[in-house]
C-alpha cells in the first residue's frame, strides 16, 4: 500500500486518567504517566480500516489492554473480546488466549526502553464484529515480540477506543491513520 494510502486522523477529543495528554498540531497524541487514554472520534464512515502506531514505555513490564468506544463510552460487556497472543523471547515462544473477556490485549510496555507497536483495526465503525491485529517490538532485556489477534463479537459501530493498564502507568505517543482501500 503506498504511503499516500494512510491519512493521519485527529481525535475529536481525548480523555486521560492518572496523567496528562495533549493532541499535537497534526493529530498525534502525547501522553505521560497515564493509567488509561481514550481517543474519541477517530473511526468514521470515511475509512473501513485503521492503523494505530504507538511508541511508549511503562512503569514496569505491562500489558496494554484495549476496548472499543462509542459516543465516549467503553464497551465493557462481558464475553465481548477474545485475544490470542504469541510472545517470543529468544528461542522461547509462549501462547495464551484471553477468552472471553471485557478487554483485548493489544501491546506490551517495558520500563527499560521505548517500545514500538502497530495495530490494525478492521471495520470498527461498521455495524459488524471487529477484528484487531497488533505487533509489539520491545526491549526488555533484549529484543522481544508480542503478537496479538483480537476479535470483538458485537455488531456495533464504534468511533473510538481506550488503551489502559491494570496497574502502573505508561507514557508515549499514539497516532491513528485511516487506510484507503
N, C-alpha and C positions, 0 to 999 in steps of 0.2 A: 504494500500500500504506500503510495507516495506521501511524503510529509505533508503536502497540501490537503491530504485527506483528514487531517486532525485539526480541530478548532478548539482553542482554549476557551473554557466556559467560566464566567464569573458567577459565583453563587449569589442568589438574591439576598441571602442572609446567612450568618453563621452563628452557632451557639457553642460556647466553650465552657467546660466545668473544670474547676481546680487549677486554672492557669489563665493565660492570656492568648488571644489570637487576633489576627488582622488580615484583611484582604488587600493584596497588593494592586498596583495600577492595572495589571492585565488579568487578574483573576486568581493568581497563585495565593494560597492561604498559608501564612506562617503562624505557628503555634508554639507555646512554651509551657512546660510543666503542667500539661493538660491531663485530666483523667478521662475526658471524653471531648469529642469535637464533632459537631453536626454541620453538614453542608446542605442548605435548602435551595431549591430551585435550580439544580444542576442538570436534572433529567427533564426532557420535554419531548414534544412530538417532532421536534426538528431532527433528532437523531434516534435511531433504534439502539445503537451500541455505543459504549463509552470506555475510554481508557483512563485509569486513575494512576498517577505517578506520585510516589511518596519517598521522601528522604527523612529519616528520623533516627533518634536514639532514645533509650528509655532509662528508667531509674533502676535497672536490673534487666535480666532476661525476661521479656514479657510477650505474651501472645496478644496481638491486637485483634479485637473482635469487631464485628460489623453487624449493622442492622439497616434494613431499608426503612425509609421515612416517607410519609405522605402528609402534606399540609402541616409540617412542623412536628409530627408525632411519629416516634419509632414504632415499628411493628414488633411487638414482643410476644405475640401469640405463641403459646406452647406448641411444639411439634411443627413449626413453620420452616425451620432451616435444617439442612443436612450438610456437613462438611467432611470430605475425605482429604487427608493430607499425607504427604511424604516428607520426611525430614532426613537430610543427608549430611553426614559429618565424617569425612574421610571415607573409609570403605564400609561404614555402617549406615544402613538405611532403615528407618523406622516408619511404620504406617499406623494411622489411627483414624477412627471415624467418630465425629461428634454427631449423634443421631438419636432421635430428633431433638431439637433444641430451640432456644429462644434467641440464638445468635449464630453467625457464621464466623469461623476462624479465618482471618484474612492474611495477616502479616505477623512478623516477629520483630521485636525491638531489642537490641542489646545495649549495654551500658558502655562498652569499650570503643565503639566505632560507629560512624554514621552508616545506617543501613539503607539499602535501596529496594524498592518494591514497585511492581507494576501489576495492576489488576484490571481485568476486563469484565464489565457488566453488560450482559446480553439481554436486551429488551426490558430494562427496569420500568420504563414509562408505559409499556404496552400492558394491557389488561390480560396478562397471561403469566404463568410461572416464570421466574427469573433465574438465570444461571450466572455464576461468577467464577472466574479463573484467575488465580494470582500466584506470583512467584516472588520470593524474598531472597536476596543475597545479603548475608550479614557476616560480620567479622568477629563474633565471639570466639576467641582462641583460634582464629584462622577462618578461612572461607567455609561457610556453611550454606545450605539451601533449605528453604521451607516452601513447599509447592502444594497449593490447595485447589480443590474444586468444590464449589458450594452450589446448592440449589435452594430456592425458596418456592414453596408449593402453592402460594395463593395467587389467584388471578386478579391482581390489583395493580393499578398504575401508581408508581412511586416517583416522586420528584426530587428525592434526596437520600442521603444516607448518614449514618453515625459510625464513627470508629471510637473505640473505648478500650480501656484496660480494666481487669477485675481488681487489680491493686497496683500501687505505684503510679507513675506518671510518664509521659513521653513528650518529646519536643521535636519540631521539624517543619517541613513544608509539604504541602499537598496541592496537586493541580488535577483538574478534571478536563478531559478532552472529548468532544463529540467526534464520532467516527463516521465519515461519509461512506456510503455503500458503493 
